[in-house]
Amino acid sequence: MKTDDLIKALAADASAPAMPMGRAWSLAAGAAIVIAAAVFLATIGPRPDIAAAADTVRFLFKPVVAIVLAVTAFMTLSALSRPAADDGPAIFSLVAVPLLLLAAVALELAAIPPDQWSGRLIGTNAVVCLTCIPLIGIGPLAAFLFVLRHGAPTRPALAGAVAGLLAGGIAATFYAMHCTDDSPLFVATWYTIAVAGLAALGALAGPRVARW
């Protein structure tokens, strides 16, 4: 390629309008949900008694807290990807999920005898939970890291970790529809560990994919 042609090509690329980050994150979130749904349906699917379980507060708490995590992480990640954005309020919103879990666990401990605590915490699907949430969430995490690569985060490790939290929130929302362990003790323990694994993976990948 001649020098003049190269200059014209670079100029054309520079003048091409970039997709706004807000739209890019919205598209990534939509794609992540589709990917997670496809993996969920292709692997484990909903529990057989989901219609009856949906009438209980204990079951509904699981997807609700997962959705809250996804929403707050999405807002935080969007802010972290723009260096000029005020990300303080968004980051602070992430405490909503720990507070919900603490409140639910406190109510659970007050409602059941102490000799049942360990059984509720261990449950029957801990290994499945630790396997399926990362499995469902790895595709969404890749989608968010791809968009993060085109952002300008000043703290890429933190942004990558929040991308993992977002992917974990989406994955946990779907997994909750399969899981038959409805105790907040189980959710606070095993869901948290599974989502934390995705957050750790995102934190490791963030500085590598979001260099600028």
trRosetta pair geometry for C-beta under 8 A, 3 or more apart (Angstrom, degrees):
i j d omega theta_ij theta_ji phi_ij phi_ji
1 5 4.9 -123 -175 88 92 123
1 6 5.2 111 124 -61 121 90
1 9 7.6 -24 -177 -4 148 143
2 5 4.6 92 59 8 83 105
2 6 7.0 -148 95 -7 42 86
3 6 5.6 -55 -150 35 33 112
3 7 6.4 33 154 -20 66 104
4 7 5.7 -53 -150 35 32 112
4 8 6.5 31 152 -18 65 105
5 8 5.7 -54 -149 36 33 111
5 9 6.3 34 153 -21 66 105
6 9 5.7 -54 -148 35 32 111
6 10 6.4 29 155 -16 66 105
7 10 5.9 -56 -148 38 30 109
7 11 6.3 31 153 -19 64 109
8 11 5.6 -56 -148 38 31 113
8 12 6.3 34 154 -22 65 104
9 12 5.7 -53 -150 33 31 112
9 13 6.6 31 152 -17 64 103
10 13 5.7 -52 -149 35 34 111
10 14 6.3 32 154 -19 66 108
11 14 5.7 -55 -146 37 32 111
11 15 6.2 23 157 -14 66 110
12 15 6.0 -62 -146 40 29 105
12 16 6.6 43 153 -38 64 99
13 16 5.8 -45 -152 13 33 116
18 150 7.8 -179 -167 174 122 119
19 23 5.6 -111 174 81 97 116
19 24 5.1 114 114 -63 118 100
20 23 4.7 83 69 10 91 103
20 24 6.9 -160 95 -9 45 88
21 24 5.2 -55 -144 38 37 116
21 25 6.2 36 158 -20 70 102
21 78 7.1 138 135 -153 108 78
21 81 5.8 179 -168 111 139 125
21 82 6.1 178 64 -66 163 106
21 147 7.8 115 -150 173 76 106
21 150 7.8 -175 -105 107 86 95
21 151 5.9 75 -125 -104 129 95
22 25 6.0 -55 -150 35 28 107
22 26 6.5 28 152 -18 63 106
22 78 6.8 50 -108 -154 65 124
23 26 5.5 -54 -148 36 35 113
23 27 6.3 33 155 -17 68 105
24 27 5.9 -55 -149 38 30 109
24 28 6.3 30 153 -19 64 108
24 147 5.0 152 148 -143 109 115
24 150 6.8 -114 -169 81 163 129
25 28 5.5 -54 -144 38 33 113
25 29 6.2 36 155 -22 66 103
25 74 7.1 129 166 -167 120 90
25 77 7.1 157 -134 105 128 104
25 78 5.1 11 -101 -97 177 97
25 81 7.4 178 -70 32 122 154
25 147 6.1 136 -87 154 57 156
26 29 5.8 -52 -148 33 30 111
26 30 6.5 30 153 -17 63 104
27 30 5.7 -54 -150 37 33 111
27 31 6.3 30 154 -16 66 107
28 31 5.7 -55 -146 40 32 110
28 32 6.1 36 153 -25 66 107
28 143 4.8 157 -160 149 88 103
28 144 5.7 115 158 -91 134 54
28 146 7.2 -179 -117 68 121 98
28 147 4.5 -69 -60 -31 152 143
29 32 5.6 -52 -145 34 30 114
29 33 6.5 31 156 -20 63 103
29 74 6.2 35 -96 -125 133 130
29 166 8.0 -86 -106 173 91 126
30 33 5.9 -55 -151 33 30 109
30 34 6.6 28 153 -16 64 106
31 34 5.7 -57 -150 38 33 111
31 35 6.2 34 153 -19 68 107
31 140 8.0 156 105 -114 74 66
31 143 5.2 -176 97 -140 116 149
32 35 5.7 -54 -146 37 30 111
32 36 6.2 28 156 -17 65 108
32 139 7.1 159 -136 113 63 83
32 140 3.4 71 -154 -127 104 95
32 143 4.8 -152 -73 63 88 145
32 144 6.7 26 -77 -43 140 92
32 166 7.8 8 153 135 169 103
32 167 6.7 -118 -158 -109 131 74
32 170 5.7 17 138 146 112 180
33 36 5.8 -55 -144 39 29 110
33 37 6.2 31 156 -20 64 108
33 140 7.6 65 -50 -99 35 121
33 170 6.1 -125 -92 -150 64 126
34 37 5.8 -55 -146 36 28 111
34 38 6.4 28 155 -21 63 107
35 38 5.8 -57 -150 34 28 111
35 39 6.5 22 156 -13 65 107
35 139 3.9 -142 156 127 135 135
35 140 5.8 178 74 -59 123 69
35 143 6.8 179 7 -31 150 135
36 39 5.9 -57 -147 39 31 107
36 40 6.1 33 154 -22 66 110
36 136 5.1 61 -147 173 84 95
36 137 6.9 22 -107 -88 111 45
36 139 6.7 -169 -65 68 59 112
36 140 5.5 4 -52 -41 108 122
36 170 5.0 -154 -41 141 167 110
36 171 5.7 -136 -135 -89 123 59
36 173 8.0 60 138 62 147 98
36 174 5.4 -174 151 -14 107 147
37 40 5.6 -55 -144 37 29 114
37 41 6.2 20 161 -12 66 109
37 174 6.5 -161 -93 -104 51 136
38 41 6.2 -59 -144 41 26 103
38 42 6.0 18 159 -14 63 116
39 42 5.9 -63 -141 43 27 107
39 43 5.9 4 167 -4 65 120
39 135 6.5 -171 166 137 132 86
39 136 5.0 170 97 -119 126 64
39 139 6.3 174 -33 7 138 137
40 43 6.5 -76 -142 44 19 96
40 44 6.5 -55 -162 52 59 88
40 45 7.0 120 149 -82 73 31
40 136 5.5 41 -67 -119 84 126
40 174 4.1 -105 -86 168 152 135
40 175 7.2 -133 -117 -67 110 53
40 177 7.7 57 179 59 137 116
40 178 7.4 -155 -163 -33 98 126
41 45 5.7 55 -136 -93 47 77
43 132 7.0 170 118 -130 137 100
43 135 6.8 118 -109 127 177 138
43 136 7.7 -133 42 -73 141 89
44 128 7.7 109 -112 -175 143 116
44 132 5.9 2 -22 -128 148 141
44 175 7.6 41 67 -124 148 69
44 178 4.7 30 130 -131 123 159
45 178 6.5 116 89 -99 36 110
46 50 4.6 -22 164 -45 121 152
46 177 4.6 -54 -115 146 89 105
46 178 5.9 -130 -128 -81 28 63
47 50 5.0 134 65 -61 80 85
47 53 6.6 33 80 4 132 153
47 177 6.8 -155 5 153 84 53
47 178 5.4 134 -46 -151 78 35
47 179 7.2 -75 -50 55 126 20
47 180 5.6 134 -123 -71 144 85
49 52 4.8 -44 178 46 94 111
49 53 5.4 99 115 -28 89 101
50 53 5.4 -59 -137 43 33 112
50 54 6.1 44 160 -35 66 102
50 177 6.1 25 -125 -169 133 83
51 54 6.0 -49 -153 21 25 115
52 55 6.2 -53 -172 19 41 112
53 56 5.9 -59 -167 27 50 111
53 59 4.2 137 162 -96 93 163
53 180 8.0 -118 -97 -124 149 65
53 182 7.2 -164 -159 -74 112 138
54 59 6.2 -104 -90 103 31 137
54 60 6.7 78 -154 -71 55 92
55 59 8.0 49 49 42 38 130
56 59 4.7 85 72 8 98 102
56 60 6.9 -176 91 -5 51 89
56 182 6.9 22 107 -179 133 162
57 60 5.7 -63 -145 44 34 108
57 61 6.2 48 155 -38 68 99
58 61 5.9 -44 -153 15 27 117
58 62 7.9 33 151 -24 54 95
58 182 4.0 80 135 148 109 120
58 183 7.1 -15 -165 -85 123 32
58 184 7.5 -112 -141 -36 84 79
59 62 6.3 -51 -173 16 40 111
59 176 7.8 131 -175 166 67 98
59 182 5.0 -54 -77 -122 61 130
60 63 6.7 -61 -159 43 45 95
60 64 5.9 44 150 -23 75 116
61 64 5.6 -67 -147 41 30 115
61 65 6.0 23 164 -17 71 108
61 104 6.1 123 -174 -121 147 144
61 182 7.7 105 45 -174 104 86
61 184 6.6 -44 120 -82 150 95
61 187 7.3 -143 112 2 106 170
62 65 6.5 -60 -147 36 22 101
62 66 6.5 17 156 -14 60 112
62 172 7.6 -133 172 160 86 94
62 176 3.7 168 130 -145 118 125
62 179 6.8 -152 -165 65 164 127
62 182 6.7 -104 -33 -134 124 67
62 187 5.7 -147 -109 -103 87 137
62 191 7.6 -178 -147 -70 93 155
63 66 5.4 -60 -144 43 36 113
63 67 6.0 39 157 -23 71 105
63 173 5.0 69 -141 -146 83 71
63 176 4.5 -170 -62 85 73 147
63 177 6.8 41 -68 -54 125 82
64 67 5.9 -55 -148 35 28 109
64 68 6.5 30 152 -20 63 104
65 68 5.5 -48 -148 34 35 115
65 69 6.6 40 150 -21 63 101
65 97 6.0 103 -174 -139 89 85
65 100 5.1 -177 -115 114 105 139
65 101 6.5 95 -156 -66 148 81
65 104 7.6 -69 -65 -14 143 152
65 187 7.0 95 62 158 146 140
66 69 5.6 -50 -153 33 34 114
66 70 6.5 34 150 -19 65 104
66 169 5.2 151 -179 -161 67 64
66 170 7.8 152 161 -69 106 10
66 172 3.8 -156 -123 102 126 105
66 173 4.1 -175 115 -68 130 67
66 176 5.8 -149 -5 -24 146 136
66 191 7.4 -103 -82 -171 102 139
67 70 5.5 -51 -147 36 36 112
67 71 6.2 34 155 -19 68 105
67 169 7.0 116 -104 172 16 106
67 173 5.6 80 -64 -101 73 124
68 71 5.9 -54 -144 37 30 109
68 72 6.2 20 161 -10 65 110
68 96 5.6 -120 165 117 122 122
68 97 5.6 163 104 -81 109 84
68 100 6.5 97 68 -11 159 158
68 169 7.8 -129 73 -145 41 126
69 72 6.3 -63 -144 43 25 102
69 73 5.9 21 161 -15 64 115
69 94 8.0 49 -137 -143 66 73
69 97 4.6 48 -81 -85 88 146
69 165 6.3 -124 174 171 102 93
69 166 7.9 -173 137 -103 81 36
69 168 7.0 -61 135 97 138 91
69 169 3.6 -164 100 -102 99 115
69 172 7.1 28 55 53 142 137
69 195 7.2 -41 167 -150 158 158
70 73 5.9 -61 -142 42 24 108
70 74 6.1 30 157 -25 63 108
70 166 5.8 81 -140 -150 62 62
70 169 3.1 -173 -62 121 72 130
70 170 5.3 100 -111 -57 131 65
70 173 6.5 -25 -25 -33 141 130
71 74 5.8 -53 -148 31 27 113
71 75 6.7 24 155 -15 62 104
71 169 7.7 -136 1 155 49 155
72 75 5.9 -53 -150 36 33 110
72 76 6.3 32 152 -17 65 109
72 90 7.5 155 -171 -170 69 68
72 93 4.3 -157 -141 124 108 105
72 94 5.2 158 139 -89 127 51
72 96 5.7 177 -61 35 154 123
72 97 6.9 -143 40 -26 143 103
73 76 5.5 -56 -144 40 33 112
73 77 6.0 33 158 -20 68 107
73 94 6.8 70 -77 -106 66 101
73 162 5.4 174 -156 -175 87 81
73 163 7.8 148 167 -93 114 16
73 165 4.2 -162 -111 106 140 105
73 166 3.8 -163 120 -72 125 75
73 169 5.7 179 22 -5 135 140
74 77 5.9 -54 -142 37 27 108
74 78 6.4 30 157 -20 62 107
74 166 5.5 108 -67 -124 64 122
75 78 5.9 -55 -150 34 29 112
75 79 6.6 24 154 -14 63 107
75 90 4.7 -151 128 -136 95 107
75 93 6.3 6 77 62 134 151
76 79 5.8 -60 -152 39 31 108
76 80 6.1 27 155 -18 68 110
76 87 6.6 76 -152 -165 66 100
76 90 4.1 161 -95 146 59 106
76 91 5.5 100 -131 -81 115 51
76 93 6.8 -154 -57 57 102 104
76 94 6.1 15 -52 -54 153 110
76 162 5.0 -125 108 -154 117 143
76 165 8.0 6 63 73 135 135
77 80 5.6 -55 -140 39 32 110
77 81 6.3 34 159 -26 64 106
77 144 6.7 -39 -176 -166 157 123
77 148 7.4 -78 -172 -85 106 109
77 159 6.3 100 -137 -156 72 77
77 162 4.7 -176 -76 119 85 117
77 163 5.7 103 -120 -76 135 65
77 166 5.7 -37 -20 -35 145 144
78 81 6.1 -57 -152 28 26 111
78 82 7.4 2 157 0 59 107
78 85 7.7 -144 125 -170 70 175
78 90 7.5 -139 60 -136 83 158
79 82 6.5 -76 -158 43 34 95
79 85 4.4 -151 -154 125 71 137
79 86 7.1 -58 -156 82 124 38
79 87 3.8 147 132 -106 121 83
79 90 4.3 167 12 20 148 158
79 91 7.7 -112 81 -35 137 78
80 85 7.6 -89 -47 70 17 125
80 87 5.3 75 -72 -121 63 151
80 90 7.7 -134 -32 95 81 137
80 91 8.0 90 -64 -69 106 99
80 153 5.1 21 149 -124 85 110
80 155 6.5 -77 -156 61 109 95
80 158 6.4 -140 -142 107 143 100
80 159 4.2 -180 132 -98 131 94
80 162 6.1 130 13 40 153 150
81 85 8.0 34 62 18 54 139
81 147 7.5 -26 -123 130 157 93
81 148 5.9 -125 -105 -123 112 68
81 151 3.2 -68 -170 -157 99 159
81 152 6.9 87 171 40 58 47
81 153 5.4 -49 -110 -64 42 90
81 159 6.3 113 -72 -144 66 136
82 85 4.1 78 84 -18 107 115
82 151 6.7 -89 -60 -161 51 108
82 152 6.8 47 -126 56 34 91
83 152 5.0 -59 -21 114 106 106
83 153 7.2 157 -71 -133 76 18
83 154 4.9 95 -121 -40 96 106
86 89 6.8 43 124 11 101 96
87 90 5.2 -64 -160 48 62 114
87 91 5.5 63 144 -27 88 104
88 91 6.0 -60 -146 36 26 108
88 92 6.3 25 158 -19 64 108
89 92 5.6 -56 -147 37 32 114
89 93 6.6 42 153 -32 64 99
90 93 5.7 -47 -156 20 34 116
90 94 7.9 47 146 -30 57 89
91 94 6.0 -37 -173 5 43 115
92 95 6.3 -34 -180 6 54 111
93 96 5.8 -11 177 -15 63 115
94 97 6.8 -38 -178 20 56 104
94 162 7.8 -101 -87 -119 140 100
94 165 7.3 2 -135 159 121 164
95 98 5.7 -56 -159 44 57 109
95 99 5.9 57 146 -23 80 108
96 99 5.9 -64 -152 39 28 111
96 100 6.3 29 154 -21 66 107
97 100 5.6 -52 -145 35 33 111
97 101 6.3 30 157 -16 66 106
98 101 5.7 -57 -145 39 32 110
98 102 6.1 33 157 -20 67 106
99 102 5.8 -53 -144 36 30 111
99 103 6.3 30 157 -18 64 107
100 103 5.9 -58 -149 37 28 110
100 104 6.3 24 156 -16 65 110
101 104 5.8 -58 -145 40 30 109
101 105 6.1 29 158 -18 66 108
101 184 6.7 162 -152 -173 63 102
101 187 7.0 -143 -125 108 100 101
101 188 4.4 130 -174 -106 116 101
101 192 7.4 66 -137 -66 166 122
102 105 5.9 -55 -143 38 28 109
102 106 6.3 31 156 -22 63 107
102 188 7.8 111 -68 -123 40 139
103 106 5.8 -55 -149 34 29 112
103 107 6.5 27 154 -16 63 106
104 107 5.8 -55 -150 37 32 110
104 108 6.3 34 151 -21 65 107
104 184 3.6 -165 135 -127 110 151
104 187 7.5 -16 106 66 145 128
104 188 7.2 179 79 -52 108 116
105 108 5.5 -53 -147 36 33 114
105 109 6.3 31 157 -18 67 105
105 184 5.0 -145 -73 124 56 117
105 185 5.9 101 -126 -83 90 62
105 188 5.2 -7 -66 -21 124 161
106 109 6.0 -55 -146 37 29 108
106 110 6.4 25 155 -15 62 110
107 110 5.8 -61 -148 40 30 110
107 111 6.1 22 157 -19 66 115
107 184 7.3 72 62 21 93 156
108 111 5.9 -65 -144 37 28 107
108 112 6.3 -13 173 12 67 111
108 120 6.9 -173 170 141 128 156
108 183 6.2 97 -145 -165 146 86
108 184 4.7 -158 -33 48 140 112
108 185 5.7 -146 116 -34 153 93
109 112 7.1 -72 -131 49 23 83
109 117 6.6 30 -117 -108 83 115
109 185 7.7 106 -61 -73 82 114
112 116 4.7 -90 159 76 120 130
112 117 6.9 154 97 -71 113 63
112 120 6.7 104 79 -33 165 148
113 116 5.3 89 66 5 78 103
114 117 5.5 -26 -159 -12 48 119
116 119 5.4 -62 -161 45 57 114
116 120 5.9 55 146 -23 84 106
117 120 6.0 -63 -152 38 28 107
117 121 6.2 24 156 -19 66 111
117 185 6.7 174 -163 -112 69 163
118 121 5.6 -57 -145 38 33 112
118 122 6.1 22 161 -12 69 109
119 122 6.2 -57 -139 41 27 102
119 123 7.9 102 161 -65 51 30
120 123 6.9 18 -179 -67 32 72
120 183 3.9 174 -174 -141 101 167
120 185 4.6 81 118 51 104 135
120 186 6.3 -114 160 -35 66 93
121 183 7.3 -99 -68 110 34 139
121 185 4.3 -80 -85 148 69 119
121 186 6.2 171 -145 -74 27 58
121 189 5.7 73 -164 -13 87 154
122 126 6.4 -63 -173 -39 57 135
122 186 7.7 -42 68 -100 15 92
123 126 5.8 137 66 -50 103 84
123 181 3.6 15 -145 -119 136 144
123 183 6.6 -156 -80 36 103 116
123 186 4.2 64 -48 -113 134 132
123 190 7.1 -80 33 -4 137 145
124 180 6.9 -24 62 79 118 108
124 181 6.2 179 35 -66 73 107
125 128 4.3 -51 -170 47 89 119
125 129 5.5 99 125 -31 89 93
125 179 5.8 -170 84 -138 152 82
125 180 6.5 122 -22 43 137 81
125 181 5.3 -149 35 -10 105 117
125 190 8.0 149 97 120 73 166
126 129 5.7 -55 -150 34 29 114
126 130 6.4 22 157 -14 65 108
126 181 8.0 36 -59 -13 61 167
126 186 7.6 -126 -83 -150 82 96
126 189 8.0 -35 -121 108 109 114
126 190 5.0 -139 -134 -103 76 142
127 130 5.9 -57 -145 40 31 107
127 131 6.2 25 155 -15 64 112
128 131 5.8 -65 -148 41 29 108
128 132 5.6 11 166 -11 70 118
128 179 7.7 166 102 -104 117 82
129 132 6.4 -59 -125 41 21 98
129 133 6.1 17 178 -15 61 112
129 175 6.8 107 -131 163 68 139
129 179 6.5 45 -88 -105 100 125
129 181 7.6 -57 -53 44 133 131
129 186 7.9 -180 -51 167 164 100
129 190 4.4 60 100 145 149 126
129 191 6.5 -84 -176 -73 127 57
129 194 5.7 -121 147 -42 82 143
130 133 7.1 -42 -126 32 17 104
130 134 7.4 9 169 0 49 111
130 190 6.3 -94 -54 -164 84 96
130 193 6.3 -26 -105 103 100 115
130 194 5.2 -151 -116 -84 47 98
130 197 7.7 90 -158 -12 80 149
131 134 6.9 -81 -169 44 24 99
131 135 6.1 18 152 -19 66 120
132 135 5.3 -58 -141 40 35 116
132 136 6.0 29 163 -15 71 106
132 171 7.8 171 132 174 69 107
132 175 5.2 137 113 -116 116 119
132 178 7.2 -84 146 71 164 146
132 194 8.0 -11 66 -148 59 149
133 136 6.1 -55 -142 40 27 104
133 137 5.8 13 161 -10 63 121
133 168 6.4 38 167 -144 113 78
133 171 4.7 110 -161 129 65 122
133 172 5.6 20 -128 -78 118 70
133 175 5.2 -56 -81 -25 77 161
133 191 6.9 141 -79 -137 158 62
133 194 3.7 75 64 152 141 138
133 195 6.5 -72 157 -61 140 62
133 198 7.4 -106 135 -27 95 125
134 137 5.7 -70 -135 49 28 105
134 138 6.1 44 166 -48 69 96
134 171 7.3 79 -67 163 13 166
134 194 6.0 -131 -34 -166 82 88
134 197 5.5 -45 -81 98 122 130
134 198 5.9 -175 -112 -63 75 93
135 138 6.5 -36 -144 3 22 111
135 171 7.9 142 67 -150 51 130
136 139 7.7 -66 175 28 35 101
136 140 7.9 15 139 4 66 113
136 170 7.7 -146 133 112 104 82
136 171 3.9 142 93 -139 105 96
136 174 5.6 -154 -174 71 154 130
136 175 6.1 -161 18 -52 152 99
137 140 5.6 -62 -155 48 54 110
137 141 5.8 57 150 -27 81 105
137 164 7.8 69 153 -158 129 62
137 167 4.1 107 -172 147 97 96
137 168 5.2 21 -127 -86 158 45
137 170 6.6 136 -112 71 83 89
137 171 3.3 -67 -60 -37 94 146
137 172 7.9 17 -64 -26 125 67
137 195 7.7 143 -70 -115 170 62
137 198 4.9 -45 121 -98 141 150
138 141 5.6 -53 -147 35 32 115
138 142 6.6 36 154 -22 64 102
138 167 7.4 82 -79 169 15 140
138 198 7.4 -139 -80 -115 56 103
138 201 8.0 -36 -115 111 82 162
139 142 5.8 -53 -152 32 32 111
139 143 6.7 33 151 -19 64 103
140 143 5.5 -53 -150 34 37 114
140 144 6.4 31 156 -16 69 104
140 166 7.3 -134 146 116 119 85
140 167 4.0 162 98 -127 106 88
140 170 5.2 164 -112 68 174 144
140 171 6.8 -149 29 -48 134 92
141 144 5.9 -57 -148 39 32 107
141 145 6.2 31 155 -17 67 108
141 163 6.1 102 -144 138 71 97
141 164 5.8 26 -120 -103 120 60
141 167 3.8 -24 -64 -62 77 169
141 198 5.8 -147 -73 -165 139 105
141 201 6.7 32 173 98 159 120
141 202 5.9 -124 -153 -77 114 101
142 145 5.8 -56 -144 39 30 110
142 146 6.4 38 154 -27 63 104
143 146 5.7 -52 -153 28 30 115
143 147 6.9 22 153 -11 63 102
144 147 5.9 -54 -152 38 36 106
144 148 6.1 40 149 -23 67 108
144 163 4.0 170 121 -153 131 106
144 166 6.0 129 -93 79 161 130
144 167 6.2 -128 10 -53 135 102
144 202 7.7 -12 90 -124 122 125
145 148 5.2 -51 -141 37 35 117
145 149 6.5 51 153 -34 62 96
145 160 6.7 38 -106 -125 98 87
145 163 5.8 114 -65 150 69 160
145 202 6.9 -152 -73 -131 108 83
145 205 5.6 -27 -126 125 145 131
145 206 7.3 -124 -123 -89 97 55
145 209 5.0 57 175 79 101 166
145 210 7.9 -110 -157 -45 72 95
146 149 5.8 -45 -161 16 30 118
146 150 7.7 12 149 -4 57 101
146 209 7.6 -79 -85 -179 31 139
147 150 6.1 -65 -164 40 42 102
147 151 6.8 45 142 -28 70 104
148 151 5.3 -52 -150 26 43 117
148 153 6.5 -8 -165 -15 97 128
148 156 7.6 119 161 -142 120 84
148 159 5.7 150 -145 140 130 122
148 160 6.9 144 136 -84 168 66
148 163 6.0 -67 -41 -70 144 144
148 206 6.8 -63 139 -130 150 78
148 209 6.3 74 89 107 103 114
148 210 5.0 -54 143 -82 98 116
149 209 4.6 -76 -84 163 98 93
149 210 5.9 -122 -101 -86 43 56
151 159 7.6 -150 84 -172 138 155
151 210 6.7 -20 66 -137 89 108
152 212 5.6 -28 -126 6 77 172
153 156 4.9 127 89 -85 119 59
153 158 7.6 -160 174 68 129 85
153 159 4.0 -63 -132 -28 163 156
153 206 7.4 -56 79 -174 151 110
153 210 5.2 -3 40 169 112 145
155 158 4.0 8 131 30 118 119
155 159 6.1 140 92 -21 71 88
156 159 5.4 -54 -140 41 35 113
156 160 6.0 38 158 -22 68 104
156 206 4.2 166 153 149 78 96
156 207 4.6 126 95 -88 125 51
156 209 7.8 175 -170 64 124 65
156 210 3.8 179 -129 77 119 125
156 211 7.3 -17 -67 -67 167 45
157 160 5.7 -53 -148 36 29 112
157 161 6.5 31 152 -20 62 104
157 203 4.9 39 -174 -162 80 79
157 204 7.9 37 -133 -69 88 21
157 206 4.9 155 -103 76 28 131
157 207 5.4 -1 -63 -42 81 101
158 161 5.6 -52 -149 34 33 113
158 162 6.4 30 153 -16 66 104
158 203 7.4 23 -82 -118 23 91
158 206 7.4 -167 41 145 29 169
159 162 5.8 -55 -148 38 32 109
159 163 6.4 40 149 -24 64 102
159 206 5.4 146 74 -146 80 130
159 210 6.3 64 78 -50 135 175
160 163 5.4 -48 -149 31 35 117
160 164 6.7 38 150 -19 63 100
160 202 3.9 179 160 156 73 74
160 203 4.9 150 93 -94 107 25
160 204 7.1 -135 132 43 146 33
160 205 5.3 175 -152 72 135 73
160 206 2.1 -123 -28 -53 127 111
160 207 7.1 -77 -12 -14 143 55
160 209 7.4 122 -95 43 116 107
160 210 7.0 -145 -55 0 99 129
161 164 5.5 -52 -157 33 35 114
161 165 6.6 38 145 -19 66 100
161 199 4.6 40 -163 -176 76 87
161 200 7.3 25 -117 -79 89 26
161 202 5.2 153 -91 92 23 106
161 203 3.9 27 -68 -70 92 96
161 206 6.9 -52 -18 -27 61 144
162 165 5.2 -45 -148 33 41 115
162 166 6.4 45 150 -20 66 100
162 199 7.6 37 -67 -132 20 95
162 202 7.3 -128 46 127 33 145
163 166 5.6 -51 -150 35 32 113
163 167 6.4 32 152 -15 65 105
163 202 4.4 -177 72 -150 93 137
163 206 7.0 158 21 -85 125 102
164 167 5.6 -52 -144 40 33 110
164 168 6.0 34 154 -20 65 108
164 195 7.5 130 144 176 87 65
164 197 8.0 -144 -177 99 128 40
164 198 4.0 169 -168 131 93 75
164 199 3.6 168 98 -94 127 35
164 200 6.9 -175 169 22 172 34
164 201 5.8 141 -106 60 131 79
164 202 3.0 -146 -37 1 102 129
164 203 6.8 -57 2 -21 139 73
165 168 5.5 -56 -145 40 29 113
165 169 6.3 35 154 -25 64 102
165 195 6.4 54 -127 170 57 109
165 198 7.4 160 -63 96 27 105
165 199 5.1 38 -55 -91 74 109
165 202 7.6 -98 -6 41 61 154
166 169 5.7 -49 -147 30 30 112
166 170 6.7 27 154 -14 62 103
167 170 5.9 -56 -152 37 32 109
167 171 6.2 29 152 -16 67 110
167 198 5.2 -137 85 172 111 140
167 202 7.2 164 20 -62 125 130
168 171 5.5 -56 -140 42 33 110
168 172 5.9 32 160 -20 68 109
168 194 6.8 153 -144 115 110 79
168 195 3.2 107 172 -136 146 85
168 196 7.8 73 -108 -24 166 27
168 197 8.0 135 -95 57 126 69
168 198 4.3 175 -62 54 102 139
168 199 6.5 -42 -13 -41 141 85
169 172 5.9 -54 -140 38 26 109
169 173 6.5 35 155 -27 60 102
169 195 7.1 59 -54 -130 52 131
170 173 5.8 -51 -155 25 30 115
170 174 7.1 20 153 -8 62 102
171 174 6.1 -62 -158 40 34 104
171 175 6.0 28 152 -16 70 112
171 194 7.8 -125 107 137 127 118
171 195 7.6 173 64 -97 111 80
171 198 7.3 154 23 -50 144 160
172 175 5.5 -54 -135 43 35 110
172 176 6.1 49 159 -35 66 100
172 191 5.4 75 -133 -157 127 112
172 194 7.3 140 -83 90 100 122
172 195 6.1 -23 -46 -70 131 115
173 176 6.0 -48 -155 20 24 116
173 177 7.8 22 148 -18 54 99
174 177 6.1 -56 -168 25 41 110
174 178 7.6 24 144 -7 66 104
175 178 5.7 -63 -161 39 48 107
175 179 5.9 48 148 -31 80 109
175 191 7.9 169 88 -115 130 96
176 179 5.6 -50 -133 30 34 114
179 182 7.5 146 117 -70 96 56
181 186 4.2 -111 149 147 123 169
181 187 7.7 179 115 -51 96 69
181 190 7.8 44 89 41 148 140
182 186 7.6 77 62 49 13 130
182 187 8.0 -1 -169 -40 31 113
183 186 4.4 94 68 3 93 101
183 187 7.0 -165 96 -4 51 84
184 187 5.4 -55 -141 41 39 112
184 188 5.8 38 160 -21 72 107
185 188 6.1 -53 -140 37 24 108
185 189 6.4 13 160 -11 60 113
186 189 6.1 -70 -150 42 26 103
186 190 5.8 -20 179 19 69 113
186 191 7.7 76 131 -13 67 94
187 190 7.2 -67 -118 52 17 80
187 191 4.8 -3 -163 8 60 132
187 192 7.8 87 146 -24 53 85
188 191 7.2 0 -57 47 10 100
188 192 5.9 10 176 -21 41 127
189 192 6.3 -92 -172 34 9 109
189 193 6.7 0 156 -14 56 109
190 193 5.7 -49 -144 34 35 110
190 194 6.3 33 157 -17 65 106
191 194 5.8 -58 -150 39 31 110
191 195 6.2 25 157 -14 67 110
192 195 6.0 -58 -143 41 28 105
192 196 6.0 33 156 -24 64 110
193 196 5.6 -55 -146 35 28 115
193 197 6.8 37 153 -27 61 99
194 197 5.8 -49 -160 22 32 115
194 198 7.3 26 148 -10 61 100
195 198 5.8 -54 -159 36 41 109
195 199 6.4 42 145 -20 70 105
196 199 5.3 -52 -146 37 37 115
196 200 6.3 41 154 -22 68 101
197 200 5.8 -51 -148 33 30 111
197 201 6.5 31 152 -17 62 105
198 201 5.6 -52 -148 37 34 113
198 202 6.3 35 152 -19 65 106
199 202 5.6 -54 -148 38 32 112
199 203 6.3 35 152 -23 65 104
200 203 5.6 -51 -147 33 32 113
200 204 6.6 31 154 -17 63 104
201 204 5.9 -56 -152 36 32 110
201 205 6.3 19 155 -10 66 112
202 205 5.8 -62 -141 44 31 104
202 206 5.9 50 158 -45 67 100
203 206 5.8 -34 -142 9 27 121
204 207 7.9 -69 -179 29 28 94
204 208 7.7 5 143 0 60 118
205 208 5.6 -76 -161 46 47 110
205 209 5.6 16 158 -5 87 116
206 209 6.5 -72 -137 44 23 91
206 210 5.4 -19 -178 15 66 124
207 210 6.7 -67 -114 53 19 90
207 211 7.0 52 173 -66 56 82
208 211 7.1 -28 -164 -27 21 105
